[in-house]
Amino acid sequence: MSNINFETIERTDQVHLPENLVFGRNFSDHVFEMDYDEALGGWHNATIKKYQNLNLSPAALVLHYGQTIFEGLKAYKQKDGSVGLFRPEKNFERLNNSAKRLCMPTVDVDFMVNALKELINVDKDWIPTKPGYSLYIRPLMFGYDPFLGVRPANNYKLVIMLSPVGPYYPEGFKPVPILATDKFVRAVRKGVGECKTAGNYAASLLAQKEAQKIGFTQVLWLDAIEQKYIEEVGTMNLFVKFKDEVVTPPLHGTILPGITRMSVIQILNDWGMNIQERRVSLDEVFEANESGTLEEIFGTGTAAVISSVGRLKYGEKEIRFSDEEAGELSKKLYSELTAIQYGEKEDSRNWMQYL
């Protein structure tokens, strides 16, 4: 695959973005599509076309057996007016990891990064320019054979859509309350917990809904076997700052290997901090809080970048930091990452790619 077809591009005369963009509600004029057919030798028909509904059989394998994966990344308007992407190659590498686990075809990473740049160039007027705003990017792959039988598909479609979004925290960078639960589990080792696949998110919805009913923003997931070690929080990776170290759970197959997570680990190493990837139990967290050695908890992910935890509850136990003021390290990391993403600081690690 080397060429991209451009269907008749219908450009909007002038893009009028809503004043308050709701995440995932608005979409740009065009999408990238590409098809895979084993009989035709693999990926073909790479096209940038008008955004429109898909034509899909009700017997499509994806609707019955869940063979679908996706990614999430952002494009940022830079201080000098150019457009930057934060480590896009890592997202397509992760897409390939998900694809292998779900018996789906992989993609050429360099081709996909270039295809994404072409798509953004077509719809660059959809990139918000206000501080904290960005263009969310959703690559999606699914099997669409019209066949009712449990097997990997022979035909796949890959779509990339673009969605202008506002800041994750429209009222400012404030901490969130999270609820740890042993009523549900997110993933088990040797399953698909490390994949960005739809079923993982569907399985999380009931716990999330129950947590929100009692005033909590996110669910803190525990390991599925012993239900004592922390794993992820909501759709983010989790970090715990103790007095002498910063800890994040290791990647043992149940945790999504976050792009922001790996970036934070590198930043903390560069800052000379003691960052450890190891198992950490809820008991250790609560005991550290009682002894005064627990300083901060935060999540990392593409949407929020950094999400400081203001309150953690598990059963009758509760840890309170602040409902108004984010943790010191959370704020420092958020400022560091967003300054790189928006071109306000030198990209000394070569994480950004530009159009």
Buried (B, 14 or more C-beta within 10 A) or exposed (E): BEEBEEEEEEEEEEBEBEEEBEEEEBBBBBBBBBBBBEEEEBBEBBBBBEBEEEEEEEEBBBBEBBBBBBBBBBBBBBEEEEBBBBBBBBBBBBBBBBBEBBEBBBBBBEBBBBBBBBBBEBBBEBBBEEEBBBBBBBBBBBBBBEBEEEEBBBBBBBBBBBBBBBBBBEEEBBBBBBBBBEEBBBBEEEBBBBBBBBBBEEBBEEBBEBBEEEEBBBBBBBBBEEBBBBBBBBBBBBBBBBEEBBBBBBBBBBBBBBBBBBBBBEBBEEEEBEBBEEBBBBEBBBEBBEEEBBBBBBBBBBBBBBBBBBBBBBEEBEBEBEEEBBBEBBBBBBBBBBBBBBBEBEBEEEBBBEB
